[in-house]
Each structure stands twice: as C-alpha cells, then as structure tokens.
Amino acid sequence: MSHPHPSAGSSFAALARLLRYARGYRRQILAATTCSIINKLFDIAPEILIGIAIDVVVNQETSFVASLGFESAQDQIVLLGILTFFIWAGESLFEYLFQILWRTLAQRLQSDLRQDAYEHAQQLDMGFFESRSSGQLVATMNDDVNQLERFLDGGANAMIQVAVTILAVGAVFFILSPLVALLAFTPIPVIVWGAFFFQRKAGPLYADVRAKVGDLSSRLSNNLAGIATIKSFTAEQREAERLRVSSEAYVEANRKAIRVSSAFIPVIRMAILAGFLATFTVGGMLALAGDLNVGAYGVLVFLTQRLLWPLTGLATVIDLFERAMASTRRILDLLEEPIRVTDTAGQPLPAPVRGDVVFSGVAFRYPGSGAGLSDISLSLPAGQTLALVGATGSGKSTLIKLLMRFYEPQGGSITVDGVPIDQTSLRSLREAIGLVSQDVYLFEGTVRENIAYGLPGASDHDIIEAARTAEAWAFIEQLPEGLDTPVGERGVRLSGGQRQRLSLARALLKDPAILILDEATSAVDNETEAAIQRSLRHIRHNRTVIVIAHRLSTVVDADTIAVIDQGKLAEIGSHQSLLRDNGLYAAQWRVQTGQAEEAEFA
C-alpha cells in the first residue's frame, strides 16, 4: 500500500487544522500556555538572582540592590533570600498548574477526537469501509489519537518554553551587554535552521511510520479474526512470517526517522558550545577590563546555559511534534472524509409504514470493478413477498444495499410508501426495515443482548416470542445460562445455524414493515430451514418481505420472483409463470430438482 508523503510545510498546516478543530478549547489552551510562560519566567529568575547576589557580595553598599533602598549588605542578602523563596514557590505552583491544564486538555481533546472520528465514520457509506481495512481505521482512532495525546502531555509545553526562554533571556542579554548578546545568539539561527531542516526531512518519514503502524494493526486484526482459518490450513508459520515482515517494515520506518533525529543533536551541541564559549571568554574579558559588572557577567554565564542547553532537547521536542502532526493529519483526514449518503431531509416516513416499495430505473456501479445494476424497475406492493434470484455477483444484494441507503443510486429512484428514500430520514427508513444477512454479525455479549439489539429495553416475553418464531428458542433453552449465555466475539461460541436464527429473531423483535432475508437460511440444516419457512409463512402476513435465495425451493411461494442476471432484470413473474416461460429460472429449477445436468446460474 502506498501512502502520499506530506509537503515540507504540512506539519504546520496540520497544527493549524488541529487548532481550528480545537477552537472550543481556546480558554484551556490560553490558560495552559499562560502557566507555561509564567513557569519559565520563574525558572530563569534564579540565574538572575545569582548574578545580583555576586554583585551584592562584590560591591555591597554600591550594588544594584542598594540603589533600591537596602543599604546594608546583610539586608540585601535577606531580601534576595525572600525573593528566591517566592520565585521557587511560584515556579512550583505554575509547573503544577501547567501540568494539570495540559494533561487535562490532552485527555479531553483525544477523547473528543476519537469520539468524533468514530461518529463521523459511522455516517460514511459502505464503499468507504470496503476500500479500507478495519485495522487502519482502528490505528487512526486509537494509536494516532494517543500519539497526539503524548505531544500535548509534554511536547506543547516544551515548545512554548523554548520560545519564552529565547525571548526572555535575549531581552536580559541585550540590556546587560549587546555585544555578548550578539555573540551568544549567533548559534540560534543555526539551531533553528537545523530544526526546520529536520522537520522537512522527518515529516515524510513519520507519515510513513504512521502508515506502517496501520498496516501492522490491520495484519494483527485480520489474523486474530481469522485464526480458525489459519489453524485449519496449518498456516501459523506462514502468517507469523508475514507479521514479521510487517513488523520489520515498521521498525525500518522508525529507524529511518530516528537516524535523522539522532544526527540533529550533535550539530546542535556544537552550535551551543560556540555560543557558550563566546559568552564565557568575551564577557570575561569585558569584566576584567571593567566594561562589564561582575554580577552582570555572572548573570550572562548562567543564562547562556539556561538559554542554549535546553535547545539540545529541541530535537526530541520536534521529533514528538512530527510524530503528532503525522497522526493529526490522519485523524483530521478521516474527519474530513465526505459523507456521500446524506441525512438532510429529516422527515420521517408517514406512520404507520405500510411497506410499499418501488424501484424505478435504478442504476449503480461500484468504483473500479464496474459491477452493479442497470435500469432495474420493480414494484412491490405492501404485504407481498418478492424473491430475488440470480447468479452470485449479479446484483441482488446491491439492490438491498441501495434500498437501505448504504449506497446512493447513480440513476433512477427508490420509494417507500410513495416517498423517495433520499427525502426521508435515514433513521425512519432503516427502522422500517429488518435485515437478516447471510453474513451474520453478533456482538460480544449475551444471547438476550443480541436479540434485543434492535429494540433495547424489550421485555423477556417479547424476546422469547421472537426467538420462538425464529425457531431459536429450543436451542437457547439448552444453553448453560439460557438468554444470559455469552455468545463470544462475533458469536464464535454458537454454530452457524444458531447465529442465523438469532439474527432472524433480532430482526423479528424489531417488528419491521419490510423484512429482508439475504440468504437467511443458507447456514441452517434442512429441518431448521423447514421450520423457518413455516415461521416465515406466518410472519409475512401484513408485512413486505424481500428474499434473496439460491435454493429456489425456498421461494416458490413468493408473490413475485425477479431473476437478476449481470445487473439487469432478466425475468419476472410467479413460480408457475416462470416455469412456463422456460428461461433462466426454469433451467435452474430443473437442475435443483434433478431434471437437468447443469445450471445457467448458481
């Protein structure tokens, strides 16, 4: 999988995007920034006090403090001691405050980002999920959000304090000795240039690191979900090797980024050494010549260290910044993914929903593959049963996805009770439809929770009745804890047939006006299938039913049978009329009843 690399300025663009997203937190950001600034000002004050103390010891009655009205050297030292106490207390207080504020902000922002990303993803059409792995999405919502949290926990404060140090110390330097200030600050452009050079080099590398994390997460997620298949094909060693390849790709991506960041630190150290030596020697010469106060010289020497040495950590801070901005881009890109199936109408379907469904000239093509539907027109009166039959991949399930607005049709229209489905709210549309899919998904939880998923708060009586109708109650009674039996992740503790029947019970409890059965009896035994067919004959009264089936014996009672062939409506009619037409349906019927050797569709 290839991933585009960001441009040189993209990390700052990502920061600007993040600040726009976090505009609701401006007060917290301002408060945290203010506390970071005040803490740093208190942090550099002791070095100034040391210089003033040296001045007091050397000059005593003629010192700088004496000019403030404290003539005795002892009084001056006491005053400096009191000031030192309050400065240290202030530094400790504001360090506590900025730690609390930044960390709280980090927690709130990461929680909001994850929640917003998930809620936004839920509104995206099915095409988005079919084009991306779940592992990549989990990595974005989890690992990337956590990476941003780590930056806000410490990196943001560090960047602010480096800037404050340069400004505050620079001001003191230029007041005391413009010449020494000029020499001490000479390395800073080199350091800043190095930081930006590193940012340009590291940005694409960290984007690659985040991509590799997503690939690795996807590999782990898929393998754990498919562990039964891996075991059945004795592919453990092969999959372990594939994971090792993904893991090594992540390690290599990190190694490249680390190589760049590690080279930055020695360069910065040499630049810092040049600035410190300039202050130490030139300032010393000026002090010896009497052109610079001894106390001022002490302030300059101590502040040079305070100014320059923290810049060695700039590489680490920018490293953290680059990782966070690479993650931010992925999170915000997800949040900005366009919603193609919009829910703007807001008008619910007129109650009660009868279930009259009309497809008028519906056309749809999947991007890339070209598969889909062409000019499908079907009319399904309320309370009737429509069977969709045809070869695998002919477009039967696509028609259902368009009815549920998992996708938008590219041509034609679909109405329910005469209302175009794109002019009604998604909630009311989908509440009127019960879907029992061939690919049953059960949530980790109990049998009761899974059946009641579409109707939270349903009574046990209603749950049991739905289970009886779906021919599921007999096996539920045999489970160790009945309705309270855990089904395991994805329902792994149940058989395929049991999962199918729970899925049917879940749909029936919802009591939808339109019931869709997409190969709903494909995973059950013949006896259970016959039982489900009996229950379907009972429940389809006063309900619109759409059945997708390969076994034609299950759809002979349907009011209308539509044969879909390569995305087009090939035949339509009742079971008897289609047999008389002697077309695709009749040929397949002969195969399934043992009257022919091969099928034209399967």
N, C-alpha and C positions, 0 to 999 in steps of 0.2 A: 504494500500500500504506500503510495507516495503522498507526501504532505508538503504543501507550499511553505516556503520559508518567508518569514516576515521581512519587511524592509528595515533599513537602518533605524529609522525613527519610530518604528512601530511600537516599541516598549513604552515610549512617552505617549503615543497615541492611545495605547491600551490603558495607561494610567488616566488619561483624560476621560476615556469611556467609563472607567471604573468610578471616577469622581462624579460623572453625570448620573450614573446608576445610584450612587450613594448620597444623592443630594438631600435625601430625607434625614441623613445623619450629620448634616453640616455643623450643628451645635456641638455634637460629641467630638467631631474631628477638630473643630476650633478649640474646644476645651482641652483635648489631649495634646494638641500642638502647643498651646499656651503653656501647659505644665511642662512639656519637654523643653521649651525655650527657657523658662524661669529656672528649671533644674540645672540646665547647662550654664546659665549665668552665675548661679550659686557655685557651680562646680569649678569654674575658673577663678572665682574670687579669692580662694586661699593663696594662690600663687602671687596675686597682687598684694595680699596682706603680708606675705613673707618678705617681699621687696620693701614694703613700708616698714616692717619690723627691723630690717637691716638698716634702713635709713634712720630709724629711731636710735638704734644702738650706736651708729657711727656719728650722727650729728646731734643727737639728744635735743637740747633746747632750740636748735635751729632746724629741726626736722620738719617735714611736711605736716605731721600731726600737731606739732607745737603751734603751727600757724592757725590751727583750728581752735586754739584757746587752752590746750592741755600742755602747760609749760614743763611740768615735771616728767622726766623720762619714765618714772615708775607709773605715773598716771596714764601715760601714753601706752605702755605695755598692757596695763589693765584694760584700757579701752579696746586695744587690739584683741585681747583675750575674749572680751564680751562679744565683740563683733564676730570673732571666729566661731564662738558657740552658736550664735544665731544663724550664721551662714551655713554651718554644718547641719543644724536642725532644719533650716529651710530647704537645703538640698535633699535631705532625707524625706521630708514631708512631700516635696514635689516629685521625688522619684516614686514614692508610694502612689501618688495621685496619677502620674502618667502611666505607671504600670497598670493600675486598675482601669483607667479610661481606655488605653489602647487594647488591652486584653478583652475588656467587655465589648468594645467596638468590633474586635476581630470575631468574637463569638456570635454577636448579633448579625453581623454582615454575612458571615459564612452560612449561618442558619437561613437567612433570607435568600441568599444566592441559591443555595441548594433547593429550598422550597420553591422559589420562583422558576428555577430551571426545570424542576420536576413537573410543576403545574403547567408550564409552557409546553413541555414535551408531550404531556397528555392531550393537548389540543392539536398536535400535529397529525397530519393524515398518515395512513398506514404505509404509504410509499416511503416516508421518511425512515420508519423503523425497518422496512425491508431493505433499505440501502445502507444501513449502519448496524454494526454489531452491538449487542447489549453491553458487551464488555467495555467498548469505547465510551458508551454513554455513562456507565457506572463510574469509569475512571474520571470522566469530566465532573460528574456530580459529587464525587467523593474525594479522589486524590487531588484534583485540581483545586477544588474549594479548600481543602486542607492546606495546600501549598500557599494559597493566598492568605489563609489564616496565620501561617507561620511568619509571613512577611509583616503582617500588621502587628503581630505579637512583639516583634523586636526591630525589624528592619526599618519600618517607617520612622520610629523614634530615632534610630541611629542616623538616618539620612538628615533629619531635621537638625539634630545636634551637631553634626559635622558642619552644616551651613552656618549655624549660630556661632560655633567656635571660630570659624574663619572671619566672620563679620565682627564679633565682639573683640577677639584678640587683635584683629587688624586695626580696629579703632584705637586700642590701647597703645599698640606699637607706633602708630603714626603720631600719636600725642607725645610719646616719650622720645622717639628718635626716628624721624622719617627715613634716614639713611639705613639704619639697621632694619627697619620695617621693609624697605625695598629689597634688601638682601635676603631677609627671612622669607619673604613672599615669592621670591623668584622661582622656587621649585613648584609652587602651587599650579601654575599653568601646565607644567609638565605632568603633574599628577592628574589634573582634570582632563588633559588631552588623553592620558593613559586610560582614564576611566571611560571616556567616550569611545576610544578605540576598542577597549574591551567590550563595551556594550554592543558595538557593531558586530564584533566577532562572535560574541556569546549568544546574541539574540537568536539567530537561526539554529545554533547548537541546542539551546534549551527548548526551542519549539520541537526539535527532533526528539529530545529526551521525553517530552510530554506525549508525543505520538507513540513512542516505543512503550511507554507505560500503558497507554490504551491498548496497544497490540497484545502486551503481556497479560493485561487484565482480561481481555477478550479470550485469549487462549485458555487461561485458567477457568473462566466461567463456562466456556463451551465444553471443556474436558470433564469438569465435575458434573455438568448436566448430562453428559453422555457416557458416564462411567460404565453403565451396563453394556453399552455397545463396545466400548474399548476392551472390557473384560471378555466379551463373547468372541471377539476376533483376536484375543491374546495380543493386543497392540500396546500393552503397557510400556514396553521398552521403546517402541517407536514414538509414542506420544511423549514419553519422558524426554526423548532426544529433541523432539520438536519444541517442547517447552524450554529445553536448554538453549536451543538456537534463539528463541525469542528473548530469553533472559540475558544471553550474551550480547544480543543486539542492544538491549537496554544498558548493559554495563559499558559497552563500547561507546554508545552515545554520551553517557555520563563522563567516560574517560576523556573524550574529546573536549567537552566543556570544562572539565577540571584542568586539563592541560593548559587551556587559555587562561583560566583564572589564576592558576599557580604561577605562571610566568609574569603576571602583573605585579605580584607582591615584591619580588627582588628589585624591580625597576623603581617602584615607589620608595623603597627603603633607601636606595642610593640618592634619590632626589631629596628625601628628608634629611639625610646626612649632610648634604651640601648646604641646606638652609640652616641647620643647627650649627655647623662649623662657622658659617658666615656670622651668625649672631654671637657665637662664643668668642671668636677672635676679634672681629671688628668692634663689637660692643666693648670687649675688654680693653682694647687699645684706646677707645674713646674715654672709658672710665679712668684709665691710667693718666691720660692727658688732661683730665679734669673737665672734659667736654660733656661728660655724662655722669649723672648722680649714681653713686654706688648702689643705692637701693633700686634705682631705675634699671641698672644693669642686671641686678638680681631678678627683677620682675621679667625682663626680656628673656633671660636664660631659661627661667622656669616656664614662661608662657610659650617659648618656642617648642619646648617638649609638649606642652599642653595642646599647641596648635598642630604640630606636624605628626607626632607619633600616632594619634588616633586615625590619621589618614591611612596608616598601614591596614586598618580594618575596612577601608573603603572597598577593597576588592571583595571581601566577604559580604559586605552590605549589597554591593551591586550584583554579586552572584545570587543573593537571595532575591533581589529586586527582579533580575532577569527571569529566574525560575517562576516567580509570582506573576509577572506580566505574561509569560508564555501560557500559564494556566488561565489568567484572566481573559486572554483572547479566546481561548477555547470555551470558557463559560459564557462569555458575552455573545460569541458567535452562535451558540446554542439558543440563547435567549432571543437573538435577533432572527432566528430561522423563521421564514414567513409561514403563517398559518393559511393553508390553502383551502381548508374546509372551514369557512367562517360561520359563526353562530350569531349573526347580526339581527336576524328577524325578531326573535324573542316572542313571537306569537305562538302559543301552544296550539296543538291540533284541537279542533272542536270536540268537546266531550259530549256523550261517550264516543270513543273511537270505534267506528264500525269495522274498518279493515279493508276498505275498497282500494285496490292497488292497480295503477295503470302505468305501464312503461310505454312511452311514445318516442319512437325513433332513437332509442338510446345508443350512443356510441362512446367507446372508451378504448384507449390503447395505453399499455404500460410503457413507460420510457425505456428505451434500449431494446427490449425484446420485440416490440411490435405486436405482441399478443394482446387480445382483448375482445371487444364486441363491436359489431357493425349493424346499425339500423334495426335494433330489436324493439318490436312493438308487441305488447301483451296486455290483456285486460283480465284482471282477477276480481270478480265481484266479491263483496263481503260475505264471509261464511263459507266460501268454497275452497277446494283444495287444488293447488297447482303443483304438478310434478315436473321437475327439470331433469332431463336425462341427456346423456351425450358422452363423448369420449373425454378422458382425463385431459384437462387443459383447454377444453372447448369454450369455457367462459361462464359456466354455470355459477360457480362461487363468486365470480366477478360481479354478476348481476345482483347477488345478495349484498355484496360489499357496497355497491352503488346505492341500493335501497336503504342501507343503514348509514349512508353518507360517510363511510370510511374513505371513500374517494368521491370526487365530483365528476359527473359525466362530462365528456368533451363535446357531446352533441345530444339533442333531444331533451326530454324531461321525464320526471317520475312524480306521480301524485299519489297521495294517500287521502281518501275521502274527498277527492277533488281539489286538495290543497297541494301545490308544488312543494316538495320536501325542502327545497332551498329557501322557502319563505316561512318555514315554521322553526321553532326552537329545536336544537339537537336533543335536548333533554326529553321533550314531549314525544318526539319521533321515536327515540330509542326506548323510552319507557313503554311505548305501544308495541314493541317488537321483542319477542323472546327467541334467542338464538341457541340452538343446540348444535355445536360444531363437531365435525369428525375429529378434530384435534382438540380434545377436551383439556381444559386447564383448570385444575383445582388449586386453591390457595392453601398454604400451610395453615392448618387449624383443625377444627373438629368437623365431623360429618354435619352436625347441626349448623355450624357457621357457614359451611359451603352451600348447603341447600338454601339457607336464609340470606345468601349474599345479595340477591336482587330485591329482597324485601326485609331489611333489617327490622328487628323487633317483632317478627312473625311469631305467633304462638306455636307451641309444640304440636297442638292439634292440627293446625294448618300445614306444618312441616311434615307431619306423619301422613296426612292425606295426600300431599303432593308426592311423597315417597311411595305410597301405595299405588297411586295412579301410574307412576313411572316404573312399577314393578321392582322397586328398590327396597321396600320395607322388609321383605323376607330376609335378605342378606344383612340389612342393618341390624335387625334383631339378634342375629348370630354373632355380631362383632363383640369383642370383650367389654366395651363400655357403651355399646349402643350408639345413640346420637352423639355422645361425648367422646367417641373414639377419634384420636388424631389420625389424619389421612397421610401425614408426611409431606415433604416438599413435593409439589406438583402431583400430589396424590399417589406417591410411589408405593404406599402400603396397600393399595387396592388394585384389583385386576382391571384390565381394560374395560371389560363389560360393566364392572361395578362403577368405574369412573363415568362411563357413558350414561348409566342410569341416574347417577347423582346429578349429572349435568342436565338431564331431562327434568328431573324433579325440581332443580333450581329454576328452570325456565317456566315450569308449570305453576310454581308457587307465585311467580310474578303475575300470573293470570293475564297474559298479553292479548291484545286484539289480533295480533299477527304472530303466528308461531312458525319459525323457520327451522327445518330439520336438515342439516347438511351432513348427509351420510350418518345419520344419528344411530342407525342400527348396525353399523359396519363392524363394531368391535364386540358384539354380543353373540351368544350361542343361539342356535335355531329355536330352542324352547323359549328363551328370553325374548327373542325377536318376535315370535308369535304373540307373546304376552304383551309386548309393547305395541304391536299392531292392533291388538284388541283395545288397549287403552287409548290409542290414537283415534280409533273409530268413535270412541266415546267422547274424547275431549275436543274433537274438531267441530262438533256441533256449535253453531253461533260463533265460530272462530275461523279466521282466514289462515290457511296452512299452506306453506310453500315447502315442498320436499325435494331435496336433491338426492338421487339414488342411482346406483349402478345395478342393483338387483331389481329387475322390473317387476318381480312378483310382489314387491312391497308397494307398488304404485298403481296397481290395476284398478283400485277403487277411486283413484283421483278423478275429480270432475274434468280437469283438463291436463293433458300431458304435452309438454313442449320439448321437442328434440332440438338441442343446440349443437351445431356442427361448425367447427372452426370459426367461432364467434358470430355465427349467423343463425337465424331461426329457420331450421330446415323443414320441420313438420310440426303440426299442432292438431290436437283432437283428443277424443276419448280413446281408451284402450282398444275398444272394438273397431272404431273407425280407422285407427292407425294400422291395425292388423289388416283391414280390408284394403288400405292404400298400398300395402306390400312394399314399404320403403325401408329406411334405416331401422326404424323401431321394430317392424315386423321381422327383419333379418336377425336383429339381436334377440328378439323374443324366441325365435326358433333355436338359436344357439343355447340360450339359457334353459330351454325346456327339452333339450336333447334332440331337436329336429334338424339341426344343421351342424356342420363341422367347424365353421369359423365365423367370426363376427366382423361386421364392418365398423363397429365401435365397441370399446370395452371400458 
